[in-house]
Amino acid sequence: MPPRDLVRLLIDKGVLTDQRVAEAMAAVPRELFVPEDRREEAYADKVLVTKWDDAGVAISSASQPAMVAIMLEQLRLDPGHSVLEIGAGTGYNAALLGRLADQVVTVDIDEDIAREARDRLAGVTNVEVRAGDGWAGAPDRAPYDRIELTIGTSDISVAWRDQLADGGLLVLPLWLRVGVQLSVAFRRDGDVLRGESVRDCGFQRFRGPNSGPEGFVAVGGGEFVVLDDASDAAPLRDVLRQSPREERAPVIDPGVFARIALDEPRTLALSDLSGALRPGLYDAGGAVVLDNERMLTYGSPAARDRLIYRLSTTRPLDRSRLRVTAAFADLPPPSQGWRFVRRSCVVDVAEGP
């Protein structure tokens, strides 16, 4: 499949609407940016994982082309723009940025990943690849008209805000709760970042000393528990190793569980790293997990009872209507919606009209 067939596929899916982005994706051969033994998959609309950590958790990949297109459109790039990318990965997205903007700096925390991306981008003269901790950005080339993260984060670095030109756009996959990640396009308005567009997404986690408390923790049997605060995993291991009580699960709108996740501080998911997450809730003595048509209760039934009640009283969340704001100083609490206090910033999320 040539690149233009991938472009046609994404247009037909309704995720690619911008002519300049379509032209860039048609001009850059994705097979040159994936491992040689995966090239037959280069034009499938799926993630291609390229690196795993010692536990088997994916830490680098070639992002799903649909998500690449969505985020590039959120960036609203013009030919004269300068761009900072955090997470070089295979270099494919940087190659696209190089066609859509004037100058691009891309940073990856792994020297080997940066080196391979640099080799693949050798003929792209307006893209510079650096190895380093992307949390610090690249201040020597600031300010940037656009900044894009291709790695998920629960927090927002002050450096990204400061290195973004006032009025510029920062697009990043923002982890709010387990199973609720949003690709948010923030416009810088002085010291505040105001969300302009929101799309659903799922990305690997930001790594390094400034990664958040969320994570995948092995619980045995090839299973991992995904938590907003991985320090909660120790007591959960024993709970999740018990034989669960099984019952038929009610039919659940994903938007309902997304709203429950925003409301509930103790949301989890179980994963065997095949891609799908089985969501649930937990408390000090038990957990409940939704596994397709089954509801599995481990230990105390309190979390199960809480979930049943919430399922009967919760309306679906429409992610596209969410308004997201990030600030870096103390603010009065919002009158509605949800507040997430991170180490570096405060994220307020509300539903728009």
N, C-alpha and C positions, 0 to 999 in steps of 0.2 A: 504494500500500500504506500503510495507516495504521500508527501505532506499535504497536498491539496485534497486528497481523499479524507484525511483526518479533519481538515478544516470544514469540508462539506458535512461530515458527521456531526461536528460540534454546532454548526449552523442549524442543521436539522433538529438537533436536540434543544435548540433555543438558548444555548449558553454563550454563543459567540455572535455578537451583533455589530461590533465595531470594525469598520473596513480596514483601518490601519493594523489592528491586532490580527485580523484574518490574513492580511498580506504578509505580516511578519511570520506567522506560524506556517504559512505556505512556503516561505523562503528558507526556513531553517530545518534541515533534515534531523529529526529527532533520533534517528538510528545512530548518528555520530555521537550522541550524548548518553548512550546506555551501554552497559557491558556487552561485549561482542556476542556472548552466548545468549543474550536476551534480545537481540536485534529483531527477531521475528515478531516480538511483542511491542516494538517501538511505537506502532501506530494504533495500538489498542487503547481505548479510553480507560486506563487503569494506572494505579501507582505501581512503579517498579522499584522495589526495595533494593538498595545497593550496599548497605552496611548494617550490621547488627552489633549490639553490645554482647558482653560475655554471657548474659542471661538469656540471650535470644530475642531481645526487644529491638525492633527496627529503630535506627538512629539517623539514617540518611537514605534518600530515595530520589528518583525522578518523579515529580508530582504528577497526579492525574491530569492529563491535558485539559479536561473541562475546568478543573480548578485553576490551572494556569491561566486559561482564557478569562475566567471570571475575575481573578485578581488583577490581571493586566487592564481589564476594562475599568475596574474600580480605581486604578491609579490615574486614569485620564491623562495619559502622557502626551506631550507635545515635542516636536523635533528638537527644540533648544534646551530641553530639561537635563539637569544632572540628577543622577539617581544613586542612592546607597541601597544595596541589597544585603540583608543579613541571612546567611545560609546559602552558600554557593552551590552545594549539592553537585550534580553532574555538570553544571554550567549551562544547561539548556535554557533556563529562564533568563540568565544573564545575557545569553546570545540574543534572545528576543528583546530584552531591554535595550541592548545595543542597537537594534534596528529602529526602536521607537523613540529613543532619547539621544542626547548628544554625548554625554559622558556617564560611565557607570563604574562604581566601585563595588565589588562583591567580597564579602568576608565570610570565612568558614572557620570554625573552631578547630577542625582537624587538619593537620598539615598534609596528610596524604590525600584527603578529599580536595583541598585547595590545589595541591600540585596537579592532580588529575584534571580538575576543571581548567586550570591554567593551560595545560597541554591541549585540551580540546578547543580552547578559545584562542589558540596561538595566532590565528589569522584575523581575529576581531580586534582591531586596533583601538577601539574606544572603550574597551572593558579591561579593568585592572582587577586581578584576583589577589586577595590577601589572606594570609592565615592569621587568626587571632580571635579573641573573644568579642563577638559582635555586640555584647552589652555596651561596650565603650564606643561603638560606631567607628567612624573614621574622621576625626575632627580636623585633620589637616586639609581635607578637601571640602569642608562645610562652608557655607550652607548648601543643602540639597533641596531641589524642588520637590523631590519625591523620595520616600524611603519605603522599602517593602521588606517584610519578613516572610521567609518561606519555611518557617519553623514555628510551632505553636508556643505561646507564652501566656502565663497568667498575670504577668506584671509588665509594666512599660518603663523602660529606662528613661531617666531624665535626659541622658545624652541624646537619645533619638529626638526628643522634643527640641532640645537646644540646637541640634544640628540640622533641623528642618527649617527652611525659610518660613517666615510668617505668611500664612495663607497656603502653605504647601500641604501635601497629602502624605499621611503615613497609613499604609495598608498592612494589616497583620492579622494572623489567626489568633484570636483571643480566647483563652480557656477561662470560662466562667465557672462551670461545674463539670463533674464527670459527665460526658456525653453531650455537653453543651459548649461547642466551640463555634465562634462566629468570625468570619472574615469581615473586619470592620475597616472602612475607609475613614480615617480621622482627618479633619482639617485643623491646622494649627491656628488658634485664635489667641495670640499673646501667649500666656502661660498655660492655657487650657487647650485640650484636644476635643473637638466636637465631631461626633460621628455623622457622616453624610450618607453612607450606605452600609447595609448589613446583609451578608449572605451566609448560609450555613456552610460548615466546612469540618474537616478533621485532619489534623496534622500531628506529626511527631513532636516531642517536647523540646523546648529550648534546653541546652545543656551548658554546663560550666558552673562556676561559683555563684552565679546569680540566677540559676534555675529555681523554679518555685518549689513548694513542698509537695506538689502533686507527683504521682508516679505509678509505675507498674511494679508490683511486688509479688514474687513467686510465693505460692501457697502450697505447692506440691502437686504431683500428678500432671505436670505440664500446664497447670492453670496459674494465672496471674490475677490478682485483684487490683483494680484501678481505683485510686483514691485521690481526693483533693488534698489530703494531708497524709502522706505515706507513713508518718509516725503512728497512725492508728492501725497499721497493718499487723503489728505483733499480736494483740489480743484477738484480731479477726482470724488469724491463721488457725487457731485451735477451733474456733466456731465453724469455719468453712471446711474443716477436715472431718466434721461429724457427718453421719448419714442424714441427708435432708428428708423432711416430710414433703411428699409430693401431692399436688392437687392440680386440677385444670386451671389454667390462667384465663382471666377474662380478656376479651379483645381490647387492645389498647392502642389508641391514637398516639403516634410518636410525639405529637405536640403536647399531649397531656403529660407524658412523663417528663418532657423538657421543662414544663412549668413546675412540676413537682420538684425536679432537680434544683431549680432556682430557689425554691422555697425551703428546701430541706438541706441543712448543713451536713447531713450524713448520707450522702449518695455514694453508691459504689457501682462498679461493673466488674464482671468476670470475663476473662479473655483467655483463649488458648493461642493467641497471637496469629490466628488465621485471618483476622480482619474484623469479624463481628464482635460487638460488645453486648453482653447480657446484663441489662441494668437491674438495679435493686437498691434497697435501703438497708441500713444497719444501725445497731445501737450497742450498748456495752455488753449485752448478753446474747445477741442473736442477729440474724440477717435474713433477708428475703431476696430472691433472685428470680427474674422473669426469663425463662428459657424457652423461647418459642411458645408452644401451647401449654407449657408446664410452669407452675409457680412452686419454687423450692424454698422451704423454710428451714433454716438452720438454727438450733438452739431455741432461745426464747421467742415466742410468737409476737412480741410487741411490735417489731418492725413490720411484720406481715400485716398485723391489724392496722397499723398506721397507713400502710400502703393501700389496703383495701378501702379505708375511709377516704384517703386522698383521691383515689381513682373515681369514686362516686361523687366527688364534690368539685373536681378541677376541670376547668375548660381548657381547650388546646391553646398552646402558645404559637403565635404567628411571628416567627423570627424576623421576617421582612419588615415588620412594623416597629421593631425595637429601636429606641433612640439611646445611644451610648455616649457617655461623656467621661473623659479622664482628666483628673486634676492632680496637682502635686503639692497642694497645701490643704490645711484644714478647711472644710466647707460645712455649712449647716446640712443636716440630714435631708434627703429628698422627701418631698411630700407624698410620693408614690413610687412604686417600682422596687428595685433591689440595689443595695450598695455592697460592693466588694472592696474591702480594705486590704490592699497589698503592701508589700514592704516599701515600694517606691512611689506608689500612687493610690488614688481612690477612684474606682470605676463605678459610675452610676448608670443603671439600666432602667429604662422606663418604656412603656408601650405608647406609641404615638397614635394620632388620630387615624 
